[in-house]
Amino acid sequence: MSVAEGIEIRLDHVTKRYPGQQAAAVDDFSMVVPAGEIVVFVGPSGCGKTTTMRMINRLIEPTSGTITIGGEDALKIDPDDLRRRVGYAIQQAGLFPHFTVAQNIAIVPGLLGWDKKKVAARVDEMMDLVGLDPGEFADRFPRQLSGGQQQRVGVARALAADPPVLLMDEPFGAVDPITRGHLQDELLRLQTELRKTIVFVTHDFDEAVKLGDRIAVLGERSTILQYDTPDAILANPADDTVAGFVGEGASLKALTLTRVRDVELGQALTAKVTAEPSTVELADERYLLVLDERDRPLRWVHAKELERATSLRGLGRPVQDSVSLQSTLRDALEAMVTEGGRAIVTGGRGEYVGTIDLTTVTEVVQRLRATA
């Protein structure tokens, strides 16, 4: 897969004034977004964070100031051409309801004049990248997808033409917390592969800490209250307003800075769903984790259920939540509550790689407190 890696975005003294309004919506905003990083704009509703982001691809035209993307003056590029170069993902995906999944993903490559064979190959590639089987989902319509699946299609569409820049406006705000965590993990996984320059808007500080290489905490009219790395903001909020965003329990929020991949994982006893129950030896284990044919976790089976079983299919209780190697320890803690003590960890394609338990998280918290 050809990948156009991220390029620098520079905003210099950018202002937006709407006719008839005395105060500017965005006032003298200056920032450098480094190439290949995720920069998160976080702030209260109405502070101007979405307006600022939308000026980058000129969905909103700035009143004054300059914006350069990869050293090129964005205000001198034809707006339609600019928007085709910059991926854009929004809340509730913004999919065309009467287009199939494949047709939605193919929109920008089609507008760019790609031939049909190249477009079809790219659609399959993008669907696989975001974890949707083309054979199962390509011909579905948005109404036939879950909220999380729709957001995955939205991200695939935004990336289809391989833009170096991706703008994301609260893309995960309309889904349930578990799905939201999984989508955040998926974005982080994609970013390790693609290294795009991503500007991400949210009002959720925890999401900003989890996703951002850097966070811009914005006040009224997009005033930059603090622009720094998540750990620097957690450790040293610039003022009382930023401290209000950080809130209480900074050590708990610091769990968002530690990834599951950074700690030693445990292992559960596992068996494929096709295995004969009589061949499974539990030893001292009370539970068996049943995996599907692609090693994805399915169900927990208690030893007593296994004794009288003739098949592993449908046995035990379904796995309700899991975390990925990209997940934070805070995500893992929440999954443990759902799963009753230990959380399953999966790899890039949903395959089982290990488990994480409360003891591991507690040890990390103790270390964080000792170094605070």
C-alpha positions in Angstrom: 0.0 0.0 0.0 1.4 3.4 -1.0 1.2 5.8 2.0 1.5 9.6 1.9 2.9 10.4 5.3 1.9 13.4 7.2 3.1 17.0 6.4 3.3 20.0 8.6 0.4 22.4 9.0 1.1 26.0 10.0 -1.5 28.6 11.0 -0.3 32.1 11.4 -2.5 34.8 13.0 -5.7 33.2 11.7 -8.9 35.1 12.5 -12.5 34.4 11.6 -15.2 37.1 11.9 -18.8 36.6 11.0 -20.8 39.5 9.6 -22.9 41.3 12.2 -20.9 39.8 15.2 -18.8 42.2 17.2 -16.4 39.5 18.6 -14.3 37.3 16.4 -15.2 33.6 16.4 -11.5 32.8 16.2 -9.1 35.5 17.2 -5.4 35.6 16.0 -4.8 31.9 16.2 -1.2 30.7 15.6 0.0 27.1 15.8 2.4 24.6 14.2 1.0 21.0 13.8 4.0 18.8 13.4 4.1 16.3 10.5 2.9 12.8 11.4 1.5 13.7 14.8 -2.0 13.7 16.3 -2.9 17.2 17.7 -6.1 17.4 19.6 -8.1 20.5 20.1 -10.0 20.3 23.4 -12.3 22.9 24.9 -15.8 23.8 25.8 -18.7 23.9 23.3 -18.7 27.2 21.4 -15.0 28.0 22.0 -14.2 27.9 18.3 -12.3 24.6 18.0 -14.3 23.2 15.2 -14.3 26.6 13.3 -10.5 26.6 13.6 -10.1 23.1 12.3 -12.5 23.7 9.4 -10.5 26.7 8.2 -7.6 24.2 7.5 -9.6 22.7 4.6 -11.5 25.9 3.9 -14.9 24.5 4.8 -14.9 27.9 6.6 -12.9 30.7 4.9 -10.7 32.6 7.3 -11.1 36.4 7.5 -7.4 37.0 7.8 -4.1 35.2 8.4 -2.3 32.5 6.6 -2.5 28.7 6.6 0.2 26.5 5.0 0.0 22.8 4.5 3.3 21.1 3.6 4.7 24.6 2.9 1.9 25.4 0.4 -0.4 28.3 0.9 -3.8 26.6 1.5 -5.6 29.9 0.6 -4.2 29.8 -2.9 -5.4 26.2 -3.6 -8.8 25.7 -5.2 -11.1 24.8 -2.3 -12.5 21.7 -3.9 -9.0 20.5 -4.8 -7.8 21.2 -1.2 -10.7 19.2 0.3 -9.8 16.2 -1.9 -6.2 16.4 -0.5 -7.4 16.6 3.2 -9.3 13.7 4.7 -12.3 14.7 6.8 -14.2 12.5 9.3 -17.1 13.8 11.4 -19.5 12.6 14.1 -22.0 10.0 13.0 -19.8 9.4 10.0 -21.8 11.6 7.6 -22.2 8.8 5.1 -24.5 9.1 2.0 -27.5 6.9 3.0 -28.3 5.8 -0.5 -24.8 4.8 -1.3 -23.3 1.4 -0.4 -20.3 1.1 1.9 -18.1 0.6 -1.2 -19.6 3.6 -3.0 -19.1 5.8 0.0 -15.5 4.9 0.3 -14.9 5.4 -3.4 -16.2 8.9 -3.6 -13.0 10.9 -3.5 -10.9 8.5 -5.6 -13.7 8.7 -8.2 -13.6 12.5 -8.1 -9.9 12.4 -8.6 -10.4 10.3 -11.8 -9.0 7.0 -10.7 -9.9 4.1 -13.0 -12.5 1.7 -11.8 -10.1 -1.2 -11.1 -7.8 1.0 -9.0 -10.8 2.4 -7.1 -12.2 -1.1 -6.4 -8.8 -2.3 -5.1 -8.5 0.7 -2.9 -12.0 0.2 -1.4 -11.1 -3.4 -0.5 -7.7 -2.2 0.9 -9.4 0.5 3.1 -12.1 -1.8 4.4 -9.5 -4.4 5.4 -7.4 -1.6 7.0 -10.3 -0.5 9.3 -11.3 -4.1 10.1 -14.4 -4.6 7.9 -14.6 -7.7 5.6 -15.2 -6.4 2.1 -17.1 -9.6 1.2 -19.5 -9.0 4.1 -19.9 -5.2 4.2 -19.1 -3.7 0.8 -22.7 -3.9 -0.5 -24.4 -2.9 2.7 -26.0 0.5 3.2 -25.2 2.7 6.2 -28.6 1.9 7.8 -27.5 -1.8 7.9 -24.4 -1.0 10.0 -23.9 -0.4 13.7 -22.7 3.1 14.8 -19.2 1.8 15.3 -19.2 0.2 11.8 -20.4 3.5 10.3 -17.6 5.4 11.9 -15.1 2.8 10.5 -16.5 3.5 7.1 -16.2 7.2 7.7 -12.5 6.8 8.5 -11.9 4.6 5.5 -13.6 7.1 3.2 -11.5 9.9 4.7 -8.3 7.9 4.0 -9.3 6.5 0.7 -7.3 8.9 -1.5 -4.3 8.6 0.8 -4.3 12.3 2.0 -1.3 13.4 4.1 -3.7 15.3 6.5 -6.8 14.0 8.3 -9.2 16.3 10.1 -11.5 14.6 12.6 -14.4 16.5 14.2 -15.6 14.6 17.3 -15.8 11.4 15.2 -16.5 9.1 18.1 -18.9 11.3 20.1 -22.1 9.5 19.1 -21.3 5.9 20.0 -21.4 4.0 23.3 -18.4 4.1 25.6 -17.1 0.6 24.8 -17.4 1.1 21.0 -15.8 4.5 21.4 -12.8 3.0 23.2 -12.4 0.4 20.5 -12.5 3.1 17.7 -9.9 5.1 19.6 -7.7 2.0 19.7 -8.3 1.5 16.0 -7.2 5.0 15.2 -4.0 4.7 17.2 -3.3 1.4 15.4 -3.8 3.0 12.0 -1.6 5.9 12.9 1.3 3.6 13.8 1.0 2.3 10.2 0.1 5.5 8.3 1.8 8.4 10.2 -0.7 11.0 9.0 -0.9 14.5 10.3 -4.2 14.4 12.3 -6.1 17.4 13.8 -8.7 15.9 16.1 -11.5 18.0 17.8 -13.1 16.8 21.1 -14.7 18.2 24.3 -13.5 15.1 26.2 -10.2 15.7 27.9 -9.7 11.9 28.6 -10.0 11.3 24.9 -7.5 14.0 24.2 -5.0 12.5 26.6 -5.4 9.1 25.1 -5.1 10.1 21.5 -3.0 13.2 21.3 0.8 13.5 20.7 0.0 17.1 21.7 -3.0 18.7 23.1 -4.2 22.3 22.5 -6.5 23.4 25.4 -8.6 26.2 23.9 -10.6 29.0 25.6 -13.0 31.5 24.1 -12.3 32.5 20.5 -9.8 29.6 20.2 -7.4 31.3 22.6 -4.6 28.7 23.2 -4.5 28.2 27.0 -1.8 25.5 26.8 -0.3 23.6 23.9 1.9 20.7 25.0 2.2 16.9 25.4 -0.4 15.1 27.5 2.0 14.2 30.3 3.2 17.8 30.5 -0.3 19.2 30.8 -1.3 16.6 33.4 1.9 17.3 35.4 1.8 21.1 35.1 -1.5 22.7 34.0 -0.8 26.3 32.8 -3.6 27.9 34.7 -6.8 27.2 36.8 -8.9 26.8 33.6 -6.6 24.1 32.3 -6.4 22.5 35.8 -10.2 22.4 35.6 -10.0 20.3 32.4 -7.5 18.0 34.1 -9.8 17.7 37.1 -9.3 15.5 40.1 -7.5 12.2 40.1 -4.6 13.1 37.9 -2.9 9.8 38.8 -5.9 7.9 37.4 -5.7 10.0 34.3 -2.0 9.2 34.1 -3.2 5.6 33.4 -4.2 7.0 30.1 -0.5 7.6 29.3 0.4 4.0 29.8 -0.5 1.5 27.1 -1.4 -2.1 27.5 1.6 -2.9 25.2 3.9 -1.4 27.8 3.1 -3.9 30.6 3.7 -7.6 31.0 0.6 -9.6 30.0 -0.8 -12.8 31.6 -2.2 -15.7 29.7 -5.5 -17.6 29.9 -6.0 -21.2 29.0 -7.4 -21.2 25.5 -8.9 -23.6 23.0 -10.3 -23.3 19.5 -14.1 -23.5 19.3 -13.6 -26.6 17.1 -11.7 -28.5 19.8 -13.3 -31.5 21.5 -14.1 -30.7 25.2 -12.6 -34.0 26.3 -9.2 -33.0 24.9 -9.0 -29.8 27.0 -6.9 -30.1 30.2 -7.7 -27.3 32.6 -5.1 -28.2 35.3 -5.6 -25.5 38.0 -7.5 -23.1 35.8 -11.2 -22.4 36.6 -12.0 -20.9 33.2 -11.3 -21.7 29.6 -11.2 -19.0 26.9 -12.8 -20.2 23.7 -11.4 -18.7 20.5 -12.9 -18.8 17.0 -11.1 -20.1 13.9 -9.2 -16.8 13.5 -8.1 -16.8 17.2 -10.5 -14.1 18.2 -12.0 -14.5 21.8 -15.5 -15.7 21.9 -16.6 -17.0 25.3 -15.5 -17.9 28.9 -16.3 -21.4 30.0 -16.3 -22.6 33.6 -14.6 -25.9 34.5 -17.9 -27.4 35.6 -19.6 -26.6 32.3 -16.7 -28.2 30.5 -17.1 -31.5 32.4 -20.4 -32.4 30.7 -20.0 -30.6 27.4 -20.0 -32.4 24.0 -19.1 -29.2 22.1 -17.5 -25.8 22.9 -19.9 -24.0 20.5 -22.3 -21.7 22.5 -20.9 -22.9 25.8 -20.2 -20.4 28.6 -20.7 -16.6 28.6 -19.8 -14.3 25.8 -16.8 -12.0 26.1 -18.4 -8.6 26.6 -15.4 -6.3 26.4 -11.7 -6.5 25.5 -8.8 -4.2 25.0 -6.1 -4.0 22.4 -2.4 -3.4 22.6 -3.1 0.2 21.8 -5.5 0.6 24.7 -4.6 2.5 27.8 -4.6 1.0 31.3 -7.6 3.1 32.1 -9.4 1.3 29.3 -8.2 -2.0 30.7 -9.5 -1.1 34.2 -13.0 -0.4 32.7 -12.9 -3.6 30.8 -12.0 -5.5 34.0 -15.1 -4.2 35.7 -17.2 -5.5 32.8 -15.4 -8.8 32.5 -15.2 -9.5 36.3 -11.5 -9.2 37.1 -9.3 -9.6 34.1 -9.5 -8.2 30.6 -8.7 -9.9 27.4 -6.1 -8.3 25.1 -6.3 -8.5 21.4 -3.9 -7.7 18.5 -4.3 -5.7 15.3 -6.8 -8.0 13.7 -8.7 -8.9 16.9 -6.7 -12.0 17.7 -6.1 -13.0 21.3 -2.7 -12.1 22.6 -3.0 -12.2 26.4 -4.8 -10.9 29.5 -4.3 -8.1 32.0 -5.5 -8.1 35.6 -6.1 -5.7 38.5 -2.7 -6.5 40.1 -0.8 -5.2 37.0 -2.8 -1.9 37.0 -2.4 -1.5 40.8 1.4 -1.8 40.4 1.5 0.9 37.8 -0.6 3.2 39.9 1.8 2.7 42.8 4.8 3.5 40.6 3.0 6.7 39.3 2.3 7.8 42.9 5.9 7.1 44.0 7.3 9.3 41.1 4.6 12.1 41.3 
